[in-house]
Amino acid sequence: MHGVIPPLVTPLDADGDVDRRSLERLIGFQLDAGVHGVFVGGSTGEIALLDSAQRHALVEVAVGTVAGAVPVLVGAIDTGTRRVIEQARIAAGQGADAVVVTAPFYVAPNDAEIVAHFRAVHAALDVPVVAYDIPSAVRWRVGPDVVAALAAERLVVALKDSSGDLAGFRETLRRAPGLPALTGSEVLADVAVQLGAAGIVPGLGNVDPHGYVRLHAAAAAGDRAAAAAEQERLTRLFTIVDVADRQRIGFTAGALGAFKAALLLRGVIDGAATNAPLLPLDDAEIKAVAAILDELGLR
């Protein structure tokens, strides 16, 4: 668990099913860029909105297209332990190399219950588990205390940190020095790697995986100037998530719609539709995404 592992969007066809050909092209685009793994069924992949058929198709296409070239991580993200185990076993049966698991949500767990959740998931599976800290989506933290406990019992093989808490991330690295920790930040990736992050899991990596591969290589080699320059360019690209009218659609729809629109404009996928209830970008917003891509030479 290291390097650049983008959490892929889920391309959809006109019927709302997984667009298999677009997903194959998206994965090929990532592999050509030199990514170190792919992650399907994460927050960027609309995991909370996928039905069972979509989930099955997503993993089937990913495992088949990657064909062992890099690890395939699959989100097993749900409200409770039994539901997570059920999803994780299905993904493992389809060939997932690891599953990515958040804290339980909706039920307001404390730290001891979160650790017990991961203990049960670990015991039920034959594939590795990656802990996923994303309090903006599930509310509850997989914070430094919990990560230290998980590492001590060897319940997880890595952490994906999407907390946005750089100080907390530093503390996690200190408390669990042997556990690979990957940042989900698009705009602080260079700093996180310099602090000791094993890798980057950026949603924006869908749109420009080559940039994040260059950034990671530079940061890992200690070339701070090159890493900072790449990060500056990618930070400008990340402004595509702000083009949507937030009075018309929410943040998630605006961000994921922008990623999909950018991939459509770059010729990687065939459509920018999102799962209900998320609404798509309108024509003016897609033109604004196009302008940013053009400015950065990505079309």
Number of C-alpha atoms within 10 A of each C-alpha: 21 17 21 29 31 29 26 28 28 30 27 23 17 10 7 13 18 21 21 19 16 21 23 20 16 24 23 15 18 26 19 11 17 18 22 20 24 22 24 28 26 23 19 22 23 19 21 14 16 18 11 10 10 19 24 16 15 25 24 16 19 25 23 12 17 18 12 12 12 16 18 22 30 31 28 26 26 21 14 15 20 14 13 23 24 15 21 27 19 15 25 19 12 17 20 24 20 25 29 24 27 28 28 24 17 11 9 13 15 14 18 10 14 21 21 14 21 25 17 15 23 18 11 14 16 14 18 19 26 26 23 27 25 21 18 11 13 17 14 21 23 25 20 18 15 20 27 21 16 24 19 14 11 14 21 24 17 24 27 26 27 21 20 16 12 17 9 14 23 16 16 22 20 13 18 18 13 13 22 20 30 28 27 26 22 20 18 17 26 30 18 23 25 17 14 18 26 22 26 32 26 25 25 30 24 24 30 22 23 19 18 31 23 18 26 29 19 20 24 19 13 13 14 16 12 18 25 18 14 20 23 15 13 21 15 14 21 20 13 26 18 15 19 24 14 12 7 11 15 13 15 16 24 24 22 27 27 29 26 28 28 27 22 19 21 16 14 22 24 21 18 23 21 23 20 11 9 18 16 22 26 13 9 12 20 22 16 16 25 21 15 19 19 11 12 13 8 15 13
